[in-house]
Amino acid sequence: MGFSIALIVFSLLLMLLVLMHKGKGGGLSDMFGGGMQSSVGGSSVAERNLDRITLVVGLLWFACIVVLGILMKVNN
């Protein structure tokens, strides 16, 4: 039961994090000001941290799916 709740939380968090990423040419992130070009031209620290957090949450999401699959196979 705990892994099912964790999967729901990680799914919602991952969806939010993906929508927060800077858009490359139009999309949902443009609604929040993501379409504006930065004057520096490189990745900011906040963007790199967002990438790292998204990667970690994605790996946790994948791990939850694998664990739930193993638990379902063992229980049947």
WOZI-V974251 format. One line per field, one symbol per residue. ss: DSSP state (A for helix, B for strand, O for the rest). A space follows every 10 residues. Layout:
# WOZI-V974251
ss = ???
This chain:
# WOZI-V974251
ss = OAAAAAAAAA AAAAAAAAAA OOOOOOOAAA AAOOOOOOOO OOOOAAAAAA AAAAAAAAAA AAAAAAAAAA AAAAAO
